[in-house]
Amino acid sequence: MNEVCDSLSIARASLSLQSARPLCALALLTDVEHAMPGTPQLPPAEALELTPLRLSEALLPDIRLLAMLSATLRANLEAAPTPVRLTDASDWLAARIAVLGLTHVLVTPAQLPELDEANRRLQALAQRFNLSVSPASPVLLPAVLPAEVGVLRGWCAAEPAASGRGAGLVDASRRVHRAARRRLAGLFTALGLAAD
């Protein structure tokens, strides 16, 4: 991998998000992982104000479920004691892509390997549980801008029933949760869980 050339080509490609369907920008407050001791403080709610669709990870429990499922598929829990921390950043990103139906994710050049790994893990989940999910493409954050702590920014196919445009964070999160449950119903059936 030639990081300079690859980053430049990704940056050029990400200048114009193209999709067969309209895309909706979203900001996910990654408040589940940030509840852990020793993690940086979350950004103020005002940091999300300009994004049409604002969501709270705490109101999307399927993200945690899929992150844990992704981690356990890789782990050999019989051969060694369960690690203190089972999941990693790629597990969480794969789960967020699946649950939110992300087509694009805002990343820094340093986060490109994490997105690649998340897409591989998403593919493993899709094959194992016969899910219809697609990998997310990177949108490169300009190097002069720092990555936001506690916020994932991305784009999903705009679905009027799930987009929550104009809705508050709680209402939008609940709508996206219901839409994700319908979209991933096969997974919940395979796990013996109600898809409510």
N, C-alpha and C positions, 0 to 999 in steps of 0.2 A: 504494500500500500504506500503510495506516495502522498503523504498527508497534505502537502501544499496543493498539489494538483487536484487531488480528490476533494479537498475542502472548497477549492475555487469552483469546480464543476458542480458540486452540491449547492453552493451559494447561488450560482447562476440559475440552476434548475429550480431552486426554491423561491426565486423572485416572483414567479407567477404560479400560484397554486392552480392547477387545472384538474378538473374533475367532471365526470359526466353529469353529476348533480351539483347543485349549489352547496357550498360549504358554510358551516357556522363556526365562528371562532368561539373557543371556550377557555375558561381559566378554572382549574381544579385546585382548590385549597387542600393541600396534602396534609391534612390535620391528623390523620391516624398515625402515621410514622412520627410526626413531630410531637406526639404526646409522650414519646419515650424520654426518659431523663437524659440530660446532656445534649439535647438537640437544640439548634438555634431557634430563637423566637419566631413565631409566624409573622408574616407581613400584616399590616393593618388592612381591614376590609376595603378601605378606599383604594388600595392597590389593584383591586379587581374591577373597579367601577366602570372602566371603559370597555370591558369585554361584554359582548351581548349575552353570553351564557355563562353564569357563575355557579359553580358547584362546590359542595363540601364532600370530601371523601368519607367523613364520618357518617354521612347519610347514604353512602353507597357501600353497604357491607359486602357485596359480591366482589369488590376489589380485593379485600383481605382474603376472602375465600379462594379466589383464583391465584393470588400470590402464594398462599400456603400450598395449594394444590400443585402449582408449578415447582415449588421447592421440594415437595415430597416425592414428585416423580423422579427427580435427580438423586435424591438422598438414599443412601443405603443405611436405613435406620436399624437394621438388624446387626450390621457388622461393627458398629461403634455407638457410643452413647449419642443421644440427640444433641446437636450443637446448641450453644446458648442462643444463637441467632440463626434460625433456619433459612429465612428468606434473605435475598439481597436486592440491590436496586433494580437489577434486570427483571427479577420476579415481579416486583411492584409495577414496573413500567409495562411489562407484558400484560399484566392484569388490567391496568388502566386502559391500555389500547383496546383490549377485548371488551371490557364493560362499557366504555364510552364510545366504542365504534370509531376510534380515531383513524383518520386517513393520513394525517400529518402531525408531527410533534416538533415544537421549537426546541432546538438543542444547540449547545456550544460545540466547537470542534472536538473538545475533550470528551464530550458525551456521545460521540458517534459510535464508539465500540460498545457502549452500554445499550444504545438503541439497536445495534446489530444483534447483540446477544438477546435482547428482549424479543425481537422479531423471531429469532430461532426458537426461543422457548414458547412463544405464541404458536408457532407452527407445530411444535411437539404436542401442545395442548389440543390444537385443532385436529391433528391426526388421531390422537388417543381417544378423543371424545366426539369425533365427527362434527366439529364445529365449523361454521361458515364464518371465519374471520380472516381479515387480510392484514398483512404487515403495514406498519405506518412508515411513511417517508419522512426524512428529516427536512426541517426548514432551519437553515443555519442562522443562528443569532450572530450579528456582527461582533467581531472580536473586541470592539471598543466598549460593548455593553456587557455588564456582568450578568450571570444567570441569577434569576430570582430564587431565593431560598423559600421553600414551602409552597411554591406555586408551579403547577405544570400547565403550560399553554399549548394548545393544539387546535386542530380543526376536525370536525366530523361532518358527515353528510347531513345536511339540514333536513330534519323531519319535523313537520309542524306539531305533531303530537308529543314529541319528546324535547323539542328545542327549548321550550320555556322562555322564549324571548319576552322580555319585559317582566318576567316573574322574578320574585326574590330568590335568594340563594336556597332557602329551604324548599320552596315549591318547585323550583327548577330541578333540584337534586332528586326530589321524590318522583317527578315525571320521568327523568332519565333512568332512575332505578326501575320503574315499571317497564319502560321500553326495553331496557337491558334484559330483564327477566323474560320478556317475550322473545327477544332475539336469541337468547342463550338457553331457551327452554330445554333443548336436547341435553345439555350438560347437566341441568338440575335433575332431569329424569334419570340420566345415567348414574347420578350420585344418590338417587333415592330421596331427593329433596323436592318439596313442593315448589313449583315455579311461580306461585301466587301471581 
